[in-house]
Amino acid sequence: MTVEAPERVRHLPEALLPMRERLLANLVMIAQIPSPGGEEGQRVRFLLDRFAEAGVGDAAADEVGNAVGRLHGKTGNRNILLVSHLDTIVPATLDHNVTVEADRVIGPAVGDNALGAAIVSMMPAVLEHLEIELDSDLILLGSTSSVGRGNHAGLRFFLDHLPGKVDCGICIEGMQLGRLNFFSIGTARGDITCDVHPEPSRSYGTESALVVINHIVNRILGISVPSRPYTVIRMGKIRAGVAYDIEPDHAELGVEIVSHSDEMIDQIQHQVEDIVSEMSARHAVDAHLDLFFKTRAGGISFSHPLVKQVLEVMHSLGIEPDQGHSPSELSELIAREIPAVTLGISRGVKSRKKSPDYVLIDPILAGVAQLVGVILAIDEGACDEV
């Protein structure tokens, strides 16, 4: 960044104050649009309308439904990708009404990822308000089919079919402010299902799918997991049964394997597959592992200029960085060796049964200022590898 950049970034939240109500209005509007995987169309239309209002000429939905806009720079000497996923894990049947209180915005998935999508939709207007004209082209993407079984399909399609290259990428998540992911931990997620045969088998079996799932759980717990490279097997959900006095004939177990080593993930995946196959034969049931999500480990180093510039911007704004492992669409950029980071916009709470999701209002302007500061650093070439 240029010498005056830290001081310029420090004053951005104050300069963005006139945009506050507009940013909140867009957050509320997009959060009230249900958007489970495969049903993101209304949010796509919302982003495209915001792009059109800001005069973004190249704005349209692509073949898989992503909302795509390109804000042309003065020279177009590099392409900066700004991406936020539009889908959520919240079903459309849930009440999506949003409440705005003095200090927070409350609503389903408001921070994951309505806030991120709202910021992408408003980025042309934010830059215009700040009277910033980039040299680089800024590619704006609201991606579909990202979370859960979507497995980042929208972003993957976009990157596979984009003419030209992406020089740097920024993945935007609503929470938490200070989040700085620059490498992706390898992840494999799948559902193990167990179904009891409708007709009694001649071989030894059990009438309870839940009992078989329990055997599978015990065997998975016996898998040897190293402390280095960092590797964890999580069994995060189980579902079976309809009544106390009826043996369940169907059961499901959700499994996640995370590791810094792709080889370790593959090894454990094969072990789990063997366990499921053995239990299926031993207990005369139909048991299967459906692996629906897989990302590879990798990323840029801490010494990469992009990471250094993000940290400088955060320091200028008084943001405490959190360099954790939270999953995001970053893995798709890393897989293509595109320098990229994931940044959070505000603070808040999500996915807590006893309290609704919310994001705090006050940190949002600092989160947007952080994003602008990083875009400027990339645009000025401060993030280029020597």
C-alpha positions in Angstrom: 0.0 0.0 0.0 1.1 3.6 -0.4 2.5 5.5 2.5 -0.7 7.4 3.1 -2.9 4.3 2.9 -3.1 3.4 6.6 -4.3 6.9 7.4 -6.8 6.8 4.5 -8.2 3.4 5.7 -8.5 4.7 9.3 -11.0 7.3 8.2 -13.1 5.1 6.0 -15.7 4.1 8.7 -16.4 7.8 9.3 -16.7 8.4 5.5 -19.1 5.5 5.2 -21.5 6.8 7.9 -24.0 8.3 5.3 -24.2 4.8 3.8 -25.2 3.2 7.1 -29.0 3.2 6.7 -28.8 2.1 3.1 -26.5 -0.8 4.0 -28.9 -1.9 6.8 -32.0 -1.6 4.5 -30.3 -3.9 2.0 -29.3 -6.4 4.7 -32.9 -6.5 6.0 -34.4 -7.0 2.5 -32.0 -9.8 1.5 -32.3 -11.5 4.8 -36.1 -11.7 4.4 -35.7 -13.7 1.1 -35.6 -17.4 1.8 -32.7 -19.0 0.0 -32.1 -22.7 0.7 -29.8 -24.5 -1.7 -31.4 -24.7 -5.1 -33.8 -21.9 -4.4 -31.5 -18.8 -4.6 -33.3 -17.2 -7.5 -34.9 -14.3 -5.7 -31.6 -13.3 -4.0 -29.9 -13.5 -7.4 -32.5 -11.1 -8.8 -31.9 -8.8 -5.8 -28.2 -8.6 -6.4 -28.6 -8.0 -10.1 -31.1 -5.2 -9.4 -28.6 -3.5 -7.1 -25.9 -3.9 -9.7 -28.2 -2.3 -12.3 -29.0 0.6 -10.0 -25.3 1.3 -9.6 -24.7 1.3 -13.3 -22.9 -2.0 -13.5 -23.3 -2.9 -17.2 -22.1 -6.5 -17.2 -24.6 -7.9 -14.7 -26.5 -11.1 -15.4 -27.1 -14.6 -14.1 -24.9 -17.3 -15.5 -25.9 -20.8 -16.6 -26.0 -22.2 -13.1 -27.8 -19.2 -11.6 -24.9 -17.2 -10.1 -25.4 -13.4 -9.9 -22.4 -12.0 -11.8 -21.4 -8.3 -12.2 -18.2 -6.7 -13.4 -17.3 -3.2 -12.4 -14.8 -2.1 -15.0 -11.6 -0.3 -13.9 -9.7 2.4 -15.6 -7.1 0.0 -17.0 -8.5 -3.5 -16.3 -4.9 -4.6 -15.6 -6.0 -7.2 -13.0 -9.2 -8.9 -12.0 -10.3 -8.9 -8.3 -13.0 -11.3 -7.4 -15.4 -10.5 -4.6 -17.7 -13.5 -3.7 -20.4 -14.3 -1.2 -22.6 -17.3 -1.2 -26.3 -16.7 -1.5 -27.7 -20.0 -0.2 -28.3 -20.9 3.5 -29.1 -24.0 5.5 -32.4 -22.4 6.7 -35.5 -24.0 5.1 -37.9 -21.7 3.2 -40.7 -22.8 5.5 -39.1 -21.0 8.5 -40.3 -17.5 9.2 -37.8 -15.1 7.7 -39.0 -11.9 9.3 -36.2 -9.6 10.4 -36.1 -7.4 13.5 -33.9 -4.3 13.7 -33.0 -3.2 17.2 -30.8 -0.4 18.4 -27.7 -2.4 18.3 -28.4 -5.5 16.2 -30.3 -7.1 13.2 -32.1 -10.3 14.2 -33.2 -13.0 11.8 -32.6 -16.5 10.4 -29.1 -16.7 8.8 -28.7 -13.0 8.9 -25.0 -13.4 9.4 -24.6 -16.6 7.3 -24.7 -15.2 4.8 -27.3 -12.4 4.2 -24.8 -9.8 5.4 -22.1 -11.0 3.1 -24.5 -11.0 0.2 -25.8 -7.5 1.1 -22.2 -6.1 1.1 -21.4 -7.6 -2.4 -24.7 -6.1 -3.7 -23.7 -2.7 -2.3 -20.0 -2.6 -3.3 -20.4 -0.5 -6.5 -22.5 2.1 -4.5 -19.9 2.1 -1.7 -17.0 2.8 -4.1 -19.0 5.5 -5.8 -19.9 7.1 -2.5 -16.2 7.1 -1.5 -15.3 8.5 -5.0 -13.0 5.6 -5.6 -12.3 4.5 -9.2 -10.2 1.4 -9.4 -7.7 0.5 -12.1 -8.6 -3.1 -11.8 -11.8 -4.8 -12.8 -13.9 -5.8 -9.8 -15.8 -9.0 -10.4 -18.9 -9.3 -8.1 -20.3 -12.8 -7.5 -23.2 -14.0 -5.6 -22.7 -17.7 -5.7 -25.3 -20.5 -5.6 -25.1 -24.1 -4.4 -22.4 -23.4 -1.9 -23.3 -24.8 1.5 -24.1 -28.3 2.5 -24.6 -30.6 -0.5 -24.0 -27.8 -2.9 -20.3 -28.2 -2.2 -19.4 -24.8 -3.8 -20.8 -25.9 -7.2 -21.7 -22.4 -8.2 -18.3 -20.9 -7.6 -16.6 -23.9 -9.1 -18.7 -23.5 -12.3 -17.9 -19.8 -12.5 -14.2 -20.3 -12.1 -14.1 -23.1 -14.6 -15.9 -21.0 -17.3 -14.5 -17.5 -16.6 -12.6 -16.1 -19.6 -9.3 -14.8 -18.3 -7.9 -15.2 -14.9 -8.6 -14.0 -11.3 -5.5 -12.2 -9.8 -6.8 -12.1 -6.3 -10.0 -13.2 -4.5 -11.9 -12.1 -1.4 -14.6 -14.4 0.1 -17.0 -12.4 2.2 -18.8 -13.9 5.2 -21.1 -12.0 7.5 -19.2 -13.0 10.6 -17.0 -12.6 12.5 -15.2 -9.3 12.1 -11.5 -10.0 12.3 -11.8 -13.4 10.5 -8.8 -13.9 8.3 -8.6 -17.3 6.5 -5.8 -17.6 4.0 -5.5 -21.4 3.9 -8.1 -24.1 3.8 -8.2 -27.1 6.0 -9.1 -30.3 4.1 -12.7 -31.4 4.8 -14.8 -34.4 3.9 -18.5 -34.6 4.9 -20.9 -37.4 4.4 -24.1 -39.1 5.7 -24.0 -42.8 6.7 -27.5 -44.3 6.2 -28.7 -47.6 7.5 -32.0 -49.3 6.3 -33.3 -52.6 7.7 -34.3 -55.1 5.0 -38.1 -55.2 4.5 -38.0 -59.0 4.5 -36.2 -61.1 7.2 -32.7 -62.2 6.1 -31.5 -65.8 6.5 -28.3 -64.5 7.9 -27.8 -63.0 11.4 -29.2 -59.5 11.6 -30.8 -56.9 13.8 -34.2 -55.3 13.6 -32.9 -51.9 14.7 -31.2 -49.5 12.3 -30.2 -47.5 15.3 -28.3 -50.4 16.9 -26.3 -50.8 13.7 -25.5 -47.1 13.6 -24.3 -47.4 17.2 -21.9 -50.2 16.1 -20.6 -48.0 13.3 -20.1 -45.1 15.7 -18.1 -47.4 18.1 -15.9 -48.6 15.2 -15.3 -45.1 13.9 -14.2 -44.0 17.4 -11.6 -46.8 17.3 -9.9 -45.3 14.2 -6.4 -44.1 15.0 -6.2 -40.3 14.5 -2.8 -38.5 14.6 -2.2 -35.3 16.5 0.2 -34.2 13.7 -0.9 -33.5 11.0 -3.9 -32.0 12.7 -6.8 -34.4 12.1 -10.3 -34.8 13.6 -13.3 -37.0 13.0 -16.6 -35.4 14.0 -19.9 -37.2 14.3 -22.2 -34.1 14.5 -25.7 -35.5 14.0 -27.8 -38.6 14.3 -31.4 -39.3 13.3 -33.5 -42.4 13.9 -36.9 -43.6 15.2 -40.5 -42.3 15.4 -41.7 -43.7 18.7 -40.5 -45.4 21.9 -42.1 -48.8 21.2 -41.1 -49.1 17.5 -37.7 -50.4 16.4 -36.4 -47.9 13.8 -35.9 -49.3 10.3 -33.9 -46.3 9.1 -31.1 -44.3 10.8 -28.6 -41.6 9.7 -25.3 -40.5 11.0 -23.5 -37.3 9.9 -19.7 -37.5 9.7 -17.0 -35.0 9.1 -13.3 -35.5 8.6 -11.0 -32.5 8.8 -7.2 -32.5 8.4 -4.2 -30.5 7.3 -3.3 -33.6 5.2 -5.4 -34.7 2.1 -3.7 -38.1 2.4 -5.0 -38.5 5.9 -8.5 -37.6 4.9 -8.4 -40.1 2.1 -7.1 -42.8 4.4 -9.8 -42.2 7.1 -12.5 -42.0 4.4 -11.5 -45.5 3.1 -11.5 -46.8 6.7 -15.0 -45.5 7.3 -16.2 -47.0 4.0 -14.8 -50.4 5.0 -16.5 -50.1 8.4 -19.8 -49.3 6.8 -19.5 -52.2 4.3 -18.6 -54.6 7.1 -21.5 -53.6 9.3 -23.9 -53.8 6.4 -22.9 -57.4 5.7 -22.5 -58.5 9.4 -26.0 -57.2 10.4 -27.8 -57.9 7.1 -28.8 -54.3 6.5 -28.3 -51.7 3.7 -25.7 -49.3 5.0 -24.0 -46.7 2.8 -21.7 -43.7 3.1 -22.8 -40.8 0.9 -19.8 -38.5 0.7 -21.3 -35.2 -0.6 -18.7 -32.6 0.3 -14.9 -32.6 -0.1 -12.3 -29.8 -0.1 -8.5 -30.1 -0.3 -6.0 -28.5 2.1 -3.8 -25.7 1.0 -3.5 -21.9 0.8 -1.1 -19.0 0.7 1.6 -18.5 3.3 1.5 -16.1 6.2 4.3 -14.2 4.5 2.3 -13.6 1.3 1.9 -9.9 0.5 -2.0 -10.3 0.5 -2.0 -11.5 4.1 0.4 -8.8 5.2 -1.8 -6.1 3.6 -4.9 -7.5 5.2 -3.2 -7.4 8.6 -2.1 -3.8 8.0 -5.6 -2.8 7.1 -7.0 -4.5 10.2 -4.4 -2.8 12.4 -5.3 0.6 10.9 -9.0 0.0 11.8 -8.3 -1.5 15.3 -9.6 -4.9 14.2 -8.2 -7.9 16.1 -7.4 -10.7 13.5 -8.6 -14.2 14.0 -6.6 -16.6 11.8 -8.7 -19.7 12.2 -9.9 -22.6 10.1 -13.5 -21.8 9.4 -14.7 -23.4 6.1 -15.6 -21.1 3.2 -15.5 -20.9 -0.5 -11.8 -20.1 -0.2 -11.0 -23.7 -0.9 -12.1 -23.4 -4.5 -9.8 -20.4 -5.1 -6.9 -22.1 -3.4 -7.4 -25.2 -5.6 -6.7 -23.0 -8.6 -3.7 -21.3 -6.9 -5.5 -18.0 -6.8 -4.2 -15.8 -3.9 -7.3 -15.3 -1.7 -8.6 -14.6 1.8 -11.9 -14.9 3.6 -13.0 -11.8 5.6 -15.8 -11.3 8.1 -17.9 -8.1 8.2 -19.5 -7.9 11.7 -19.9 -9.7 15.0 -22.8 -11.7 16.1 -24.3 -15.1 16.9 -25.7 -17.9 14.6 -27.2 -21.3 14.9 -28.1 -21.2 18.6 -31.3 -22.9 19.4 -32.1 -20.8 22.5 -31.6 -17.5 20.9 -32.1 -16.2 17.3 -29.4 -15.3 14.9 -28.2 -11.7 15.0 -25.4 -9.4 13.7 -24.3 -6.3 15.5 -24.8 -3.0 13.7 -21.9 -0.9 14.9 -19.0 -3.1 13.6 -20.5 -3.2 10.0 -18.9 0.0 8.8 -15.5 -1.1 10.1 -16.0 -4.4 8.2 -16.9 -2.6 5.0 -13.9 -0.2 5.5 -11.7 -3.2 5.9 -12.9 -4.7 2.6 -12.4 -1.4 0.8 -8.9 -1.1 2.2 -7.9 -4.6 1.0 -9.4 -3.9 -2.4 -7.3 -0.7 -2.7 -4.2 -2.6 -1.6 -4.8 -5.3 -4.3 -5.6 -2.6 -6.9 -2.4 -0.7 -6.2 -0.3 -3.9 -6.6 0.8 -4.1 -3.0 -0.5 -7.7 -2.8 1.5 -8.9 -5.9 4.1 -11.6 -5.3 7.6 -10.4 -6.2 
